[in-house]
Amino acid sequence: MTAILCCLFIAKNTYDKAKSSDSAEELKKTMTRGLAISSEELYIQLYRNSPVPYIIIDSEGRVKSANISAVRMLGEKQTSINGIEIFSRFESLEPGHLDFLVEKYKSGVSISDETVKVQNAEQGEAWALLSLFGFKDSAGEQIGLLTLVDITRQKKAENAKSEFVSLASHQLRTPIAGMKWSAELLLMDNPESLNARQRKYIDRLLISIRRMAVLVDDFLRVSRFELGTFQAEYKEVNLTELFKDVMDEQSSRVQQKKLIIKPFFDDSVGKIISDQHLLRMIITNLYTNAVKYTRENGTIQLGFVKKNENILITVEDNGMGIPTGDREEIFSKLFRASNAVRNVPDGTGLGLYILKSAVSVLKGKVSFTSAENIGTTFEVVLPLERESSVDGD
């Protein structure tokens, strides 16, 4: 009966079209007579032999039925697949996201096109778009229809692109460093021999080289995140000193724009255990964006507080804000808000994507509130695994 219900759902669109026609009943009879099988058998065959993997699960996520494509994707045998806890065979791209999907299903909320890695007993792994919706069987019990659209080839192609970008970015760092060193030598070696125009050209060259270096570093970080090769290295971090270092790096630009900076640091937080490189990446992206998009004489507040068992990092500005229509895409790769593109053309669209990736590696969450032409506040919540026993002084 479960399989029949599933097949009825699969054939719904065909049936609806036939129903609207005066010849619907005749079409049904013709199909059944021509295939020499009953409607029930036809639906079962459609379910069983569909090229799309279909799985029926109970309320706890155990497999009740699976078609041939699903059995093949999971690398199991038809005789052994029933009873498998299906969610244990999946992995999500973000920590905790799979648990969130399970809770959605158990709460009766449909799931659509979520990317998951599928553990395959024979081939190792595959990638799929998972969709899942719940309904009641003939006995009134909650069951779910789970579909998996195989995207393994696309995922491998994406990984190949990321590997290429990683290799190319790594190889580009050496010639960029050489160009930078040569331009700096021109300025240091007998500088009085350069006229004002030559100095101006060298300064422009150095600015372009620095921009290129930042872009290459961003591409390298993105590729490492996407390939899953970025592993957190936990050690003692003095968060206050880290904030001050990042602020010092932007001090000249802050002075140039006459910005007012209001830092706040929770004195109760000493040294924490985290990945210093990832933390610096997070703070730097938030602070440089605030400095970049805040108008002259604006104000920026930044700092951190301990909240329950978490560290809450906040960066607030009264800059141009994020337009309502751009907010859903703000963490997407290579995306920039429309007003940012219009008013500040210098940008790669990778900063917030890198920020979110770094936060995910540290098992945290990032959120923001914004109003156009009023300002934006970003908040990053990171779990406080444990504070260092070493005093923060």
Helices and strands as residue ranges (DSSP letters): H 2-10, H 12-19, H 24-35, H 39-49, E 54-58, E 63-66, H 68-74, G 86-89, E 90-92, H 97-106, E 111-120, E 124-136, E 142-150, H 152-188, G 191-193, H 196-227, E 235-238, H 239-249, H 251-257, E 260-265, E 271-274, H 276-293, E 299-307, E 310-317, G 324-329, H 338-343, H 351-361, E 365-371, E 375-383
